[in-house]
Amino acid sequence: MKIVSRNEELLRDALSCIPQSSSRTSLSSCNKLIRFEDISAAAFKIQCGIQKTPCMYSRLSKQYGMDIYLKKEFLQYTGSVKERGVCYLLTSLPQDQQRKGVIVASDSNFSMAVAYHASELRIPVFVIMSTSTSPARVKMCREYGAMVISYGATAKDSQMHARRLAQENGYLYLEEEDSAVYLSGLGTVGLEVYEQVPKLDAVIFPAGGHCGLLAGSAAALKHLNPHIAIIGVESESFPVLQQSLKAGHPTEDQACSNHHFYGDVSGLCFGSNSLQLTGKLVDKVVAVREENILISMLRLLEYERATVDAEGAIGLAAVVAGKLPELKGKRVAIVLCSGNLELHLMQECIGRALALDNRVCRFSFVLSDCPGDISKLLEILAREEARVLDIKQERVFVTSELFTVEVICTVETRDKIHTAQLRNALLERYPTATLTER
């Protein structure tokens, strides 16, 4: 069951009269897809239920040669920008439907936002999650105030069960889609960025299949200043948006990942409305590698004390990867849209990012099993100012001569230059040493 409002009817009518071609049309025709007045109305209606997040000058600016301002949407109550669209969606429901309740079927940021804001609005809310959902997300959703039901081994099973319950009990089944109401709510990010950062040259958003934030905010920003460059960033492993734009319609055969690290970055393109807006209003879409995303997460944690997930860090990743050289010396806002990475994944990501950033390396070599040999190794590491994170000795499964020990040591260094100095010092003393930097 989909929500249909007057705004959505206007959006559908506008879409039906747009020729299907790859050529860009004028801004006035683009704004017919979603009216600026709709976004302004959404901003007014959700102002009491949504945080107006800061958009602050970043310490990373000097490092990357541009004035970077970070829009910290991960500071929303549920840690995601999806709250904006969901809050406007729920407040726009008829009162009789609000009394009956809503139901969703996923463990995504969208479902978390529905759980929280429906509870705040005193709307009965049910969330169906598969039995494979992590206990932490189930607990969090319950704490937001939703009735959580575990059902089915897969997301598809949960969705079918949710639809059946909705039909039997009169609940409204909600799924993330690009209705005008939802896009208008997400578009309020563009309004705030424009208000908070004067004389903007460009704004960078996460893209991927769920490009509603990119599309809605682009509509707001291009209305206010057509000269602001709007840039979307997606994963190189899942170039969903680029494929869909090239095909001229949402493609359904992309390779996707169900891994929680990627979030909505790897999702399927969920609607033609967002795709139409993106194709007509967005100036550039770039793709970045997973390594760039991990480095971006590390930079944000170190320089901004910002704990974000892949979706939240992917905008900065385009700057880290050097994909946007035209922005050097410009004033750029980057939207950090989400911060809902599970703790065990966060630890894994930071460790991997340190290795990619040449600040953690591992080496192994074979020593004679004699007293004092390990202490000599530690003396070299201390002299080179390397911090030992872990050291292991293997005596049984050593393939070299008898009475030897294989030493595997993991150390932390300052940077790539420091790592090279350490390598040279070790190879001078242990010519057979094998160093693994990544």
NORFEN-V188678 format. One record per pair of residues at least 4 apart in sequence whose ideal C-beta (glycine too) atoms are under 6 Angstrom apart, sorted by the first residue. I is the first residue (numbers start at 1). GAP is how many residues later the second one is. Records with the same first field share a line. If there is no record, write none. Layout:
I = GAP ; GAP
This chain:
1 = 172
3 = 176
4 = 4
5 = 176
7 = 31 ; 173 ; 174
8 = 171 ; 172
11 = 169 ; 262
14 = 18 ; 19
24 = 256
25 = 4 ; 255
27 = 195 ; 199
30 = 250 ; 251
31 = 192
33 = 243 ; 244
34 = 4 ; 146 ; 149 ; 185
36 = 187
38 = 146
39 = 145 ; 148 ; 181
42 = 46 ; 142 ; 143 ; 146
43 = 145 ; 148
45 = 46
46 = 4 ; 41 ; 42
49 = 38
50 = 33 ; 34 ; 37
51 = 25
53 = 19 ; 20 ; 22
54 = 18
55 = 14 ; 16 ; 138 ; 141 ; 142
56 = 14
57 = 12
58 = 10 ; 12
59 = 244
60 = 4 ; 8 ; 243
61 = 6 ; 7
64 = 255
65 = 263
66 = 261 ; 262 ; 264 ; 266
67 = 264
68 = 264
69 = 128 ; 264
70 = 264 ; 266
71 = 122 ; 262 ; 264
72 = 264
73 = 8 ; 264
74 = 5 ; 234 ; 238 ; 262 ; 264 ; 265
76 = 4 ; 7
78 = 5 ; 34 ; 35 ; 38
79 = 260 ; 261
80 = 29 ; 258
81 = 132 ; 256
82 = 4 ; 27 ; 28 ; 31
83 = 4 ; 30
84 = 101 ; 102 ; 104
85 = 4 ; 97 ; 100 ; 101
86 = 27 ; 28 ; 31
87 = 30
88 = 93 ; 97
89 = 92 ; 93
90 = 27 ; 28 ; 31
92 = 89
93 = 4 ; 5
97 = 75
98 = 25
100 = 70
101 = 23 ; 70
102 = 16 ; 23 ; 69 ; 70 ; 72
103 = 23 ; 59 ; 62 ; 63 ; 68 ; 70
104 = 7 ; 10 ; 23 ; 70
105 = 23 ; 53 ; 54 ; 57
106 = 5
107 = 22 ; 26 ; 30
109 = 229 ; 231
110 = 66
111 = 16
114 = 4
115 = 10 ; 12 ; 26 ; 29 ; 31
116 = 28
118 = 5 ; 7
119 = 26
125 = 21
126 = 21
127 = 14 ; 19 ; 21
128 = 21 ; 23 ; 30 ; 33 ; 34
129 = 4 ; 21
130 = 22 ; 24 ; 25 ; 28
131 = 19
133 = 4 ; 5
138 = 10
141 = 5 ; 7
142 = 6
151 = 7 ; 10
152 = 5 ; 6
162 = 11
163 = 10
165 = 4
166 = 5 ; 7
177 = 93 ; 94
178 = 5 ; 34 ; 93 ; 95 ; 96
180 = 4
183 = 29 ; 33
186 = 26 ; 27 ; 30
187 = 29 ; 30 ; 32 ; 33
189 = 28
190 = 27 ; 30 ; 31
191 = 29
192 = 4
193 = 10 ; 140
194 = 27 ; 30
197 = 136
199 = 132
200 = 28 ; 131 ; 133
201 = 129 ; 130
202 = 27 ; 125 ; 130
203 = 27 ; 130
204 = 27 ; 111 ; 130
205 = 8 ; 9 ; 27 ; 130
206 = 105 ; 108 ; 109 ; 131
207 = 4 ; 7 ; 25 ; 26 ; 27 ; 34 ; 78
208 = 26 ; 32 ; 56 ; 57
209 = 31 ; 58 ; 59 ; 60
210 = 54 ; 57
211 = 4 ; 30 ; 63 ; 67
212 = 4 ; 62
213 = 4
214 = 18 ; 64
215 = 59 ; 62 ; 63
218 = 4 ; 12 ; 63 ; 64
219 = 58
221 = 7
222 = 4 ; 59
229 = 54
230 = 52 ; 53
231 = 53
232 = 50 ; 53
233 = 53 ; 81 ; 82 ; 85
234 = 5 ; 7 ; 53
235 = 30
236 = 51 ; 52 ; 53
238 = 28
239 = 4 ; 48
240 = 14 ; 29
241 = 44
242 = 43
243 = 8 ; 11
244 = 6 ; 7 ; 25 ; 31
245 = 34
247 = 4
250 = 19 ; 22 ; 25
256 = 10
257 = 5 ; 9
261 = 49 ; 84
262 = 4 ; 48
263 = 46 ; 47 ; 48
264 = 47
265 = 45 ; 46
277 = 4
278 = 4
286 = 32 ; 37
288 = 4 ; 29 ; 30 ; 33
291 = 65
292 = 25 ; 28 ; 29
293 = 17 ; 20 ; 21 ; 24
294 = 55 ; 58 ; 59 ; 62
295 = 25 ; 58 ; 61 ; 62
296 = 17 ; 20 ; 21 ; 24
297 = 16 ; 52
298 = 55
299 = 4
300 = 4 ; 6 ; 8
307 = 32
308 = 4 ; 5 ; 28 ; 31
309 = 29 ; 31 ; 32
311 = 26 ; 27
312 = 24 ; 25 ; 26 ; 27
313 = 4
315 = 19 ; 20
316 = 18
317 = 4
318 = 5 ; 6
327 = 5
341 = 4 ; 5
354 = 5 ; 6
355 = 5 ; 83
358 = 58 ; 61
359 = 54
360 = 52
361 = 58 ; 76
362 = 48 ; 74
363 = 46 ; 70 ; 72
364 = 44 ; 70
365 = 65 ; 67 ; 68
366 = 34 ; 38 ; 40
367 = 6 ; 38 ; 40
368 = 36
369 = 34 ; 35 ; 36
380 = 45
381 = 5 ; 7
384 = 38 ; 41
386 = 25 ; 27 ; 36
387 = 25
388 = 23
389 = 21 ; 23
390 = 20
391 = 18
392 = 16
393 = 12 ; 14
394 = 4 ; 12
395 = 10
398 = 6 ; 8
400 = 4
413 = 5 ; 6
414 = 4
423 = 12
426 = 4 ; 7
427 = 6
